[in-house]
Amino acid sequence: MSRLKTFVFLCFLLFACGAFAQEKSGGRQRLLMDFNWRFAFGHPSDTQKDFNHGTSYFSYLAKAGYGDGPADPKFDDRAWRQLNLPHDWAVEQEFSPQASFSHGFKAIGRNFPDRSVGWYRKTFAVPASDLGRRIALEFDGAFRDAKVWVNGHYVGTEPSGYNSFRLDITEYLHYGGDNVVAVRVDATLEEGWYYEGAGIYRHVWLSKTNPLHVAPHGTFVTSQLNNTNAQVTARANIVNEDKAVQTFSVVQTVVDATGKTVATQRQENLKLAPFQTKDVRMVLPVNNPQLWDLDAPYLYQLVTTVLTGNQETDRYVTPFGVRTIRFSAKEGFFLNGRHVKLKGTNNHQEHAGVGTALPDELQYWRIKTLKAMGSNAYRSSHHPPTPELLEACDKLGMLVINENRLMGTSEQRMEDLKRLILRDRNHPSVISWSIGNEEWAIENSVIGARMATTMQAFAQSLDSTRAVSAGISGGFRSGISDVLEVMGYNYLGNGDIEAHHRDFPNQPSMGTEEGSTFATRGVYVTDLEKHYQAAYDRKPRPSFYSIEEGWTFYANRPWLAGMFIWTGFDYRGEPTPHVWPSVTSYFGMMDNCGFPKDNVYYLRSWWSGQPTLHLLPHWNWPGKEGQEIDVRAYSNCEEVELFLNKKSLGRQAMKPNSHLAWKVKYAPGMLEAIGYKNGKKVLTDVVKTTGPAASVQLNPHQTTLKADGEDLAIITVSVTDRNKLAVPTAHDEITFQLKGPGKIIGVGNGDPTSLEKDRFIEDIKIVGITDLQEKPLQSMANGPAALQEGEGGNWTAAFQKRDYKNLAPAYVHRGSFELPAHLAGTEITFFYKSIGREQSIYINGKEIAQNLKEDPKGNVFKLNHALLKPGKNTLEIVATPIPKKYDWDNVNTDPSTIQILTPAPAWKRKLFNGLAQIIIQTTKEAGEITLTATGKGLKPAVLKLKATATEQRPAMP
């Protein structure tokens, strides 16, 4: 296949480093906008619960700037919860049997409308000096159906929860003042068939450029390799968003990892008319380039500079890598001319405790964990990945199949595919575009073949350096299977792979999914009542294959490029073969905390060069004395000998890609395996019978953290007995206390049936003021007397019939608010927004403010419980009115809200088969973070972490 010839490929990633922000010249800036958002739940259909959004006479679709409810920049959000992004509100919800099976039974979706729509708001300043620049909001992803307003102006919608999207907001901004962005996210409708989270679960950025600049994702770099030299072709798409013709120059510079310039080219006297684009192409020779590879993922930087005269107007700095890739129908996959068997896993984007809102360091940790297993490839199933995941794969050396969310050839579907490819086509880690997965309705049809052919050709028009694939499970008979550049087989049990290869001998192929085996970490006896699956590798169903059977098949056929196991990590949802109360999958090689199941050691034995010897199961089997236990050894040693309490149970030779097994009559004590190579002892693994748990242990993946509000420590929680042996069967509940400049962001334990909380957060209820009435007064001095009057008299609905040309000197207002029956332990705050030029405020007849002057920012009152009562409470306000200058002026008519805050309970989690996990994230303050973990009858553990001052990446406050 001519398109599959060797390419040397230079890749880059838009680099958001403040060192390259040209503040004085007004050049490019990219500012993180993750901090200090406000959040509250809305509603998909009840407008009152959706803050009366969309109820104005002119809707936001009718006239510019008419956003209402939370989309109105004047909306008072002070009672809302304050949080940082990324944020997944689904993971914070309770579990329910009425919720979605495929999404992990979290209480969101159609059956839970009160928790299916979320509003986000953020106020941010834009300096007056930015006038004349182009400014955009960039969302890495929000799940899903995200609508965005800026200063009341509706600026766009992104239906998919997986697409990155960009909105130019230049003309909507107040320069030299405050601005408000509001985002309404509706997760009612599922997009996939697995846990997807809810909310702005990826980063948000504020991008600033001069009008003449490199277009978003506007460069594409490839090269041809001649012996030890590369001829690099760099393409840059320049856009002129000025209102005048621009004459300019472009300089392309390649910089190595030490900062040394290794190549540069310049083009002069380029011209662009207003709102036009130009592709600028240059060829740069790079001598003796260091290649990007799995074990040495060397990254250069490409600097694209745009100049007008001698003035730099834009600088687009990116990392990139040089490498060759090739798929062969006869020999599989090649990286840098070397045959590489793809040893991959499929993965969704979620983790215990945090759901889909994975901080960057957690993304890196997960990729490192997969590499430690011997994996060299990652399939983003079944959606475009986060940019940060690809950055981690670039830096750590992990190959990626980058997958499109939904097959289709309509304009919108093709635009989604285009955005994916333009965003990611310069990552050296990406080796293939997957246009779809298991599209059963069209897989074996002519419609599917037509769609695949068109999408494949379209993808190649954007990037001819990578092959196109898809995951097929419908029998490998016809349709999509016939036309793919690289065939993706989903499961040996779904068809005859060798027959398909005979029919299409010139079509490269790989196993895009294999396994789907069931295993519960630390469990070795299947218990259907408890929904536990024994962790021995075995067929998940008669027609499917075990991990060992699947890998052996692919390993022994050189024409197959490799295989991707379903899955690397367990994930929420799809708890096959069980239903409620199982809430996570059983497929992973690791659980959803990243704790290894035993299959990890089988794969490490044959996927990596690491000497490996692993015994299973544990050796705590009280009551089973004398009964046979199935003992296995995973190893890449040539021979393994097993001992029980120092007595040999036999020495066996290890076949490639296999394992060893013994039937051992249980006796407490020590089970020991010794591995041999060339007849010499090289490895030992021991499992011992333990006593009851005595002490808590805390083991972080790192102890020194950056105090940037983003870095984190992933901490393994375990218990040991009095002999300091880890207890593999412990299920103790552990409570956590944290002090210092850090916060807990999630807990987990890998138990697929656990209905414990993932996050312990404060509960905020917002209570509105209802039945607000008013009557006129001659002066504010008459207010106290008017308050003594009952419900009779000339009370009317407040503000509705006011004659603003003939206002009374003062008004008395009366409304009510409802409080719950139990107030103990709550903090109650009244967020007041002035409805008068001057006002006195009373709650249940007690004055809380006297002659308060109008304040555009509002006032805050912490309410004493003695002032309040369960049920109905009365709010009264005596105020001089706010006049209107023009009839169309808007004056505030809502005295705002009561916030009932219940502080977060203590964080806790039960161990599951000896393990739990807690994730701690830094604040922006340096200092010592102290985590204390306690359990009933256990010696506590204390962990000290150090948060060090560091240069933070440029961000909006």
N, C-alpha and C positions, 0 to 999 in steps of 0.2 A: 504494500500500500504506500504510494508515493508520499502521502502526507505524514507518514510515520517515520520518515528518515531522521537521522540524528540532528538534533538542534542544540546549539549552545545558547543558553537563555539567560539573559540578565534580568533580574527581578528587583523590584523596589516596593517600598511601603511609605506612604505619606508620613513624614516624621514630624511630630508635634513637639519640637524641642524649642524652648525659649531662647536658646543660644543663637538661633537663626532668625528670630523675630526682629525685623528692622523697625524698631519703635520710632527712631528719629526720622527715617525716610518714609514712614507710613507703609512699610512692606507687609508681608504676610505674617499673620498671627493665627494660632489655633489654640483656643482657651477651653480647658475642661469646664463643663457646666454641671458637674455632678452634685455640688454641695448646696445645702440650704434650700431645698424645695418644700413646699407645703402639699399635703395630700389629704384627700377625703373621698369617701365612696359616694358615687352618684347612683343613678338608676336608669335602666334601659327604657322604661316606659312611664314611670310615675314622675311627672314633671316637678311635683313638689319635693320629692326625694332627690331630684336631680337639680336642686337649687333654682327651680323655675327657669332653667335654661331652655331656650327656644320658644318662649312664650310672649316675647315682645311683639308689638304690632308689626315692626319691620324685623324680620329674622336676619341672622348673619349672612344668609344667602341672598337677601333682598337688596341690601345696601352695604357699602363698605363701611367698616368701623362699628357695626351694630351688634357685636358680640354681647350677649346678655348672660345673666347668671355668672358663673365663675369665669366666663370668657370676657366679661366686662372688666377693664383694668381697675375700676373703682370698687370691685367686689371685695368685701372684707373677709380675708382668709385667716385671720389671726388665731381663730379657734381650731384650725386644722392641725393635723399632726405634722411636725417638722421632721424631715428625713433627708438622707443623701441617696443618690443613685450609685450603682444600679439597684433597682428595687423590684422584687417579685411579691405582690400581695397574696398570690394564691398559696404560697408556702406558709403563710401566716394563719391560714384558715383551719378550722376544725375538719376532721374527717366525717363523712356521712355515707351510709349505704345508698342514699338517694342520689349521690353524686356520680360522676362519670367513672366507669370501670377503667377505660383506657387512659384516663388522666389521674389515676391514683386516688380516686374518691375524695379529693379535696372539694370543699363545699363552695364551688363557684360554678357558673354555667347557667343554663336555662332554669333549672330548679332552684336557683339561689340568686335571684335578681338583685338583692340588696348587696351582694358582694361581687358583682360581675362588671360594674362600671367604676372606673377610678378617675378622679380629677387630680392633675398636678399643676401647681402654679409656682412661678419664680419671678421675683423682682430683681432686675439687674440694671446697672448704670452703664451708659455709653458716653464717653467723653465727647465734648464738642469738637475736639481735634479729629475725631473719626469721620466727620462730615466730608463726603467726597470719596470715601472708601466703599467697597462692596462688602456687605456683611450678611452672613448666612447662619442659620441654625442647621446643625448636622446631627442626625440621630443615627446611632449604630443599629438601633432596633427597638421597637416597642410592641408588646403583644396585647391586643391587636387593634385594628381599625382605629388608628390614632388620628385625631383631628387637632389641628394646631391653630391657635390665635395669638397674635402679637398686638398689644395695645388695642384690643377689641376687634382687630381685623382678622378675618378668617384667611389663613394663608395656605392651607392644604390638608389633604388626607392621605394616609398610607394604609391601605387595607390589610396588607400582609404583616404578620408579626415577625417576619424574618428579614425583610428588606431593609438595608440602610437607605436613608432618604435625606435629602437636603432641600432647604427652603430659603430662598433669598428674601431677606426682610429689610433690605436697605432703606426703602422709602417709607417703611412703617414706623421708624424709630424716632424717639425724642433724643436729639443729640445734646449733650450737656445736662441730661436729666435721667430720671428713672423710667424703666420700661418693664412691661409685664408680659411674660409668655404663659399661656394656659394650654394644657394638653388634656383632652378627654380620650381615655382609652377604654374600649369596650371589648371585654374578653368573653362575652356571652357565647359566641359561636366558636367551636373548635376548628382549628386548621389542620391539625395532624391527629394521629391516633395514639398519642403518647403524651406524657406530661409536658405542658408548654408554658406553664407559669402565667403571669398576668402583670401588666404594667410596663414602665420604662425600665426594662431589665438589662439594657446595655448603656454605654456611655452616651452623653450628649455634649456637643462642642459648639462654641461660637467661633466662626471663621471670619477673618478680616483680610481683605486684599485690596490692592489698588485696582482701578478699573481695568488696567491692562495686566493680565496675569495668566498663569498656566491654568487651564480648565480643570475642574474637579476630576481626579483620576485620569488626568489628561496626558500621561506619558506611557509609552510602550517601548521596551528595549529588548532587542534580540541580537544575536551575533553568530557568525560562522567561525569555527575553530580550524585554523591551519597549523598543524603541528603543535607548537607550544604558544602560538599567538592567536588572539581573538580579534576579529573585525566586528566591532560593536556598532550596531545601528540603533540610534536613539531617536525616537519620534516624540515630539512635544506638541500638544494642541494648545495654541495660544488664543485667548479670547479677549476682545476689546469691548468692554462694557461702558466705555466713555461715549460721549455724544459728538466726538470729533475724531477725524482720522488720526491714527497714531503711527509714527515711524519709530522702529525699535531694532534692537539686536538681541540675539539669544546666544548664551554661552552654555555649553554642556561640559561638565567636569566630572571625572571619575576619581574618587579618593579611596585609598585603601584603609585597612583597619587601624593603621598607625597615624592616619591623617595626611599621608603623603599623596600628592596629586600624581596620578599615573597616566592620565590622558585628558586632553581638553580640545575643544573645537568651538569656533564662533562663526555665526552668520550675521551679516550687516545689512542695513538699509531694507528691512522688511516693513511692509505697510499693511495696515488693517483698517477697513472702514468701520464705522460704529456698529456694534452688536454683531460683528462677524467673527469667524474663527479661521485660523490658519494652522495647518500641520507643518511643522518645521522638522526636517529630517537631516541627521548628521551621522557620519561614520567615524568612530573613534578606535584607533588601534590600541589594544591592551596587550602588552608583552608579558609572557609567562604568568597568566592569571592563576591565582589560587582558586581551585574549584570548590563549590559548595558540595558537601557530601554528608552522609549520615553521621559519621564520627567526627567530622571537622567541618561544621556548617559555617564556612567563612563568608562574611558579609562585607561588601564594599559599600560606599555611598555614592550616589549620583546626585550632583548639584546642578539644577537647571536654573539659570539666572536670566532674567529679562531686564534689559536696560533701555532707557530712552535718553539719548545722549550719553552722558557718563553717570546718569542717575539710575541706581538699581530700583526697579519697581516691583520685582517679585523674585523670590528665591524659594525653590521647591526642593527640599532636601529629603533624600530617601535612602534607606538601606537596600542593597540588592545582592544577588548571588549569581555566580557563573556555574553552569552545569549542563550536561547533556542528558537527554532522556530518549528512550526508544522502546516501543512495544514490538515484539516479534511474534508472529503466528507459530513459529517453530521453537523458539528459545525463551520466550517469556519477556521479562522486563530488564532493561539495562540502564544503569545510572553511571554517567561518565565512562561509558564503554565497558563497564564491568557488570556481569550478570548479577542481579539482585533478586532474590525471591521475596515477593511482598508478603510480609508477616503482619497482617493488619487486624484492626478491630473497628467495628461500627460503634458510634457513640452519639447519644443525645446530649444536649447542653444543659445538664443540671447536676446538682450535688446535694448531699445531705445537709440539712440546716438552712441552706441559702436558696434552694430551688434553682431557677434559671439565672438568678442575679449573681453570677460568678465574678468575684474580684479578679483582677489580672493575675495576681500571684497564685491563686487557686488554679487558673488555667495552666500556668507553667507547671505547677506541682502535679497535675493530672497527666500532662504529657511526659514529665520525667518518670512518673510511676509506670506508665505504659512502656517507656523505653527500658526501664529496669527489668521488665518482664521479657524483653527481647523483641518487642514489637517495633517495626520500622515504618508502619503506615497507618493512616487514620482516615476513615470514611465519615464525613459529616452527614449523619443520617437524621432526618431526610430534609435538609434545609441548608441554606447558606450559613456558614459559621460566623462567629464574631471575628472582627478584624484582629482582636487580641489573641485569639486562638491561633490564627495563621502566623502572627508575629512570633508566638511561642514555638510553633513548628519550624519556622525559618531559623530561629536562633538555636534550637536544640537538636535539629536534624531529624525531622519526622516528615515522611511523605504524606500527601493529602489527596484524596478524591473529594473534590468540591462539588456539592450536589445542589441542583436546582429544586425548588419546592414543588412545583406543579407543572406537569407537562401540558403543552398547549401551544397553538400557533396564532392565536389572536394577537392584536397589537399590544394589549396589556401584558399577556404572557411573554411575548418576545421582548418587551421592554424590561420585564423583570430579569430575564436571562441576560440581557445586555448589561444591565446595571451590575449584576453579579460578576460577569467576566471583566468588565472595565475596572471594577473595584479591585479584583483579586488576580488579574492575569500577570502581575509582576512578582508574585511570591514564588521564590524558588522551590518551596515545599510542595506546591500544587503540581500534580502530574497528570490530572485528567479532570475534565468536566463531566459530571453525571447529569444527564438531562431529566432523569426521573427514576422512580422506584416502584416496582410491582403495580403497574397501572393495569389491573386485571381486566378492566372493561375494554381495553384496546390492545393489550399485549400481542395477541395472536391475530390481529385484524389488519386489513389493508389501511384502515384509518390510522392505526397505530404506526404502521410502517411509513405512511405519508408524513405524519407528525414528526416522527423521529428523523426522517431524512431532511425535512425542512429545518428543524431545530439544529441538527448536526451541521448542516451547511451554513446556517446563520452563525453558529458558534465559531466555525472555522474562519468566517469572514472577519471576526473580531480577534481571533487568536488561532493561528495555524500551527502553533508550536506544541500543542497538546492534543491528544486523542480524546474523542468523545465516547462516553460509555453510558450504561444504565443498568440498574438492577432488575433482572427478569426472573420471574418464578412461575410463569404460566406454561411450563412444559417445554420450552426451547424449541418450538416447532415451526413457527413462522412469524410474520408480522415484524415487530420491533427487532427480534433476534436476528433477522436476516440482514438488517441494514446497518447495524452499529459498527463503528470503527473498531471498538474493543467490546467484546461480549462480556456482560456481567452475569454470572450464574448465581442465582439465589437458591442454594441448597441442592445437594446431590440427590435428595429424595424427590425433587420436583421434576426430574426428567433425566434423559440419557445424555450426559455431557459428552461422552466419547462419540456417540452417534452424531451429535451436532457438530463436533469438530471434524468428523469425516466428511460431513456434508459441506462444511465451510472451512477448508484447510488453510485458507489464507487470511482468516479472521483471528487476530489476537484475542486472548480471553483471560479471564480471571474469575475467581470466586468472590463475588461482592458480598455475599452473606453465607455463612456456614455455622453449624452448631445449633443454636437455640436450645441448648441443654439446660436442665433445671438443677440448681444447686443452692442450698442454704449454707452460708459460711458457718463452719464449726459443728454442723449437724451430720451424723453418719448413719442414722436410722430414719428412713422416711416415715413421717407421721402425718397422714392425710387429715386427721382431725385438727391438728395444730397448724396445718398448712406448711410443714417443713419437708424439704426435699434433701435426701442424703447427698453429700458433696462428692461422692465418687463419680467419676466421669462415666456416663452411660448414654445410650440412645434416649432422646426425649420422647420418641414415639417409634413404633416398629419400622416405619418407612424412612426415618431420618437417621442421622449418623452422630456418633459421639465426637468429641473434640479430637480424640486420637485417630479415629477412623477418617474424619474429614481431612486432618492435616496429612496423614499418610497418603491419602489419595492425591492431594495437590503436590506434596513433596516429591512424589515419584513420577510426575509427569512434567517434563521440562517445558513443554509447550504452554502450560498454564502458568501465568505470571505470578500467581500466589493466591492467597485467600484472606478474607476479612471475616473474623469471627463475630457472631452476634451474641454478646456484646462485650466491650472491654469492661464497662462498669454497669452494675444494676442501675435502673432508673425507675422513677415513679410511674405507675400505670402499667397496663398489660401484665397483670400478675398471673399469667398462664403458668400452670394448668389450674389455678385456683381462682376464686372470686372473693368477695368481701368475707372476712376482714383483711385479706392480703392487699397491700397497697403499693408494693413495688414489684418489679420484675424479678425473676429468678435466673435470668440468662447470663448475667455478667461473670467475667473471670474474677472480678472484684465486686464487693458489695457497693452500695452507693456512697459509702464513706471512703472508698478506695482501699479497704482492708482486703488482702488477698484471700480468695478461696483456693483450694488445693490445686485446681487446674492451672493456676498461675505458674506453679512449679513444674508441671508437665511442659508447659510452653517454654519456660525459661530453659529447661533442659535441652530443647531441640531448636529453639529460636535464637538463643544467644550463645556467646562463647564463654559464658560464666560457668565455672565448675559448680554443679548443682547436685544436691542430695536432699530429698525431703521425704519424711515419713508421715503417713496418716493412717489411722486417726489419732486423736489425743489418747491418753491412757488412763482416763478416769471412768471406770465402768463398775461402780459398786452394784452388787447384786447379780453380776454376770460372771462371777468366778467359775472357771471351768468351761464356759461357753466360748465357741469359736467367734473370733473377731476377724473381719476382713481387713488385712493390713496390706498397704501398698507402698511402694517406693517410686518416686519420680526422680530420675537422675540421668546424667549423661556420662556417668562412669561406665567402664566396660563390664564390671561385675559389682554386685552388692551382696553383702552377707548380713543376715538379720540375727540379733541376739535378744533373748528375753532373760533379764536378770542374769546376764553373763553367759547364758547357755545358747550355743549356736542353733539356729533353726534352719540353716542351710544357706548356701552361697549360689547365686544365680547369675547367668550371663544376661546382659541387657541388649536386646535387639534395637536397632535404630528406630527412632520415633515411637517407642513403645514404653511400657512400664513393667514393674515386677510386682507380684502378689504372693501373699502367704495367708493361710488360715491359721490363726494363733489362738490357742485356748487362753483366755484372760486370766492373768494373775497380777495383782498390784505390784508395782515396782518400776523397772526401767526397761523400755524398749529401745534398742540401739541398732543403727544401721551403719555399716562401714563400706565405703566405696573404694574400688580398686581400679587402677589403670596400669597396664603393663605389669600386673601382678603385685603392684605396690599400693599400700593404703594411702589414699589421697584426701578423703572426706569422711566426716562422721556426722550423723544426726541422731539426736536423742529426744525421746518424749518420756516424761516421768509422771507417775501418779502423784497428784498434789493433795495437800491438805486444804482445809477451808480458807477462804479469803481472810487476810489479816491487815493488809496495807494497800492504800491507793497509790498508784503510780501515774505520773504525768510525763509524757515524752513529746516535746515539740519538734517540728521539722526544722525550726530555726529559733535561736534565742535572742538575736539582735535584729531589731526591726527598724525600718525607716519611719520616722514620725511625720508622715505625709498624709495621713487620713485614708490611705489606701492599702499599705502593706499589712501583712497578717501572719499569724502563727497557726498552723494546723497541728493540733495537739491530740495525741493518742492517750486515752484514759484506760487504765487496766488495773488489776489487783494482783497481789502476790500473796502466797501463804507465808508462814513463819520461816520457811527455808528460802524465801525470796524466789520461789518458782511461780511463774505466771499461771493463774488458775483459768483454764480454757472453758470452764463450764459456769463461770460466775455470772449472776444476773442482778447484782446489787444496784440499788439506786444511788447515784452520786449527785450531790448538790454542789453548786459552784458559786464562789464569791470572788468578785474582781475589784481591785483597787488600782488607782493610777490612771495614766493617760491611754486607756484602751477601752474597748467595748466588745462584748460577746455578740457575734452576728449569727450563730447557728450551732445546733447540736444534732447528733445523730448516732446510730449504733449499727446500722446495717440489717436490722430485723425486718423482714418483709411484712410482718404482721403488726408491727408497732403502730399504735394510734396515739403515741405521745406527741407533745408539741415539738415542732422544729425550732420555733422561735418564741421567746417570752418577751412580749412587748406591752407597753402601757395601753390601756383601753380608753379610747376617747369617744364620748357621746356628745353630740352637738344638739342643743335644745333651742328651738327658735321661740321668739316672742309671738304669741297668737292673740287674735281678737283685740288688736290695738284700736282704741277709740280715743276721741278727743272732744273737748269743748272749749270755747273761747273764754278768756279772762280779761279783765281790765288791766291787770298788771300781774307780775310774778308774785307780788305780795299777797295776792288773793289765792295763791296756790294752796297753802296749808288748809285753809277753810274748805276749798273745793275738794280736797282729798278726804274730808270727813263725810262727804255726801255719798250716798249709796249708788246703786246702779240706775236709778231713775234720772230724770232731768233730760237735758238736751244733748246727751252724748251721741256722737255720730262716728261712723267709720273714719279713722284717722287719715287725713290728707286727701281723701277721695273727692271731696266737694269743696275744697278750699278755693276761695277767690283771692288769687295772689295779687290782685290789684287793690284789694280792700282787706288786708290782713288784720286780725285782732292784735292788740299789743302783746298778748301772751296766750298760751294754750296749756291746758292740762291734758296729759295723755295717760291712758290706763290700758295695760295689757296683762297677759299672764303667761306663765311657763310651768311645765310639768316636770317634777323631779321623781326619781324612782323611790320605791319604798325603803330601800336600804342605802344610806349615805355614808356609813362608817368606812373609813379608809380612803375616801375620795377627796379630791381637790376640786373645788368648784370656783370657776372664774367667769366673771361677766366682762365680755369684750364689748365695750360701748363705743358707738359711733354717733357723733353729734347729730341731733335732729333740730337743734336750735342754736341761735347765736350765744345764748346763755341758758343754762339749765341746772335744775336741782333734781336729784334722783332719789327715789325711795323704793325699797323692797319690803313688802309686807308691812308697810307703814313706817318703816325705819329709814331715816335719811342716811344715804351713803355718800352723797356729794352735794355741795351747796354752791350755787352761782358759778358753775363750771363753764369756762369759756369754750367756744367752738374750737375744736382741734382736728384738722384734716387727718391726722394720724390716729385719732381715736384715743380712748382711755381704757385702762385695765383695772378691774377691781377683783381682788381675791375675797371671796365671800365666806364669812364665818358660818359654820353649820348652825350656830345658835340663831342666826337670822332667818334660817330656812326651815322648810318642813316638807315631808314627803307629800307627793301629789301636787295640787295646784298652788302656785305662788303668784303674788301680784307685783307687777312693776308699774311704777307711776313716775312720770316725768313732767315737771313744770318748766316750760321753756318759752323764750321769745323766739318767734319764727325766723326762718331763713328765707329771705325774699328771692323772687326771680327777677332778673333783669329783662329776660325775654321769655315769651310764652314757652318756647321749646327747651328752655334750660331744665336740667335735671337737678333736683335737690334730694338729699338723702331722706328717705322716709322709713328706714329700717334701723331701729336702735341696736341691731346686731344680735349676738347670740350668747347663750350660756354654755360653757364647756364643763363637762363632768369627766374628770380624769381619774382613772384608777391606776395607780403605779404598777409597773410590771412586777409579777411575782419572781421569786428566786429561780434562776436557771437550774435545771436538773435533767438527768437522763439515766435510764437504766442501762447497765452493761448488757450486751447481748453476746453470749458465749465468750465472755471475758473482755470485751472491748466496747468502747464508745469513743466519740470524737467531739471535740469542742473547737470552734474557730474564733480567734480573737483578732480584732483589727485595731490598728492604732488610730489615735486622734492626730491632730497636727501639733501636739505638744510633746516635747521630749521628757523623758523620765523613766522611772522604774514601774513596770506593770507587775502586780502580784496576783496570781491566781491560786485560790485555795479550794481544794476538792475534799469533801467529806462524805462519809457513808456510815450508816448505822453499824456500830461494832467494829469499825475499821480505823486504822491509824490514818489521819489526814495526810494529804500531800500538799506541798507549797511549791509553786513554780515562780521563779523570777525571770521576767523578760525585760530587755533593755530597749527602749525606744529612743533612737538617736536623732538629733537634729540633722536635717538633710535638705538639699535644694529640692523644692517641690516643683512639679511641672506646672507651667502657667495655667492658671485657673481663675474663673470668676468667683468672687466671694459668695 
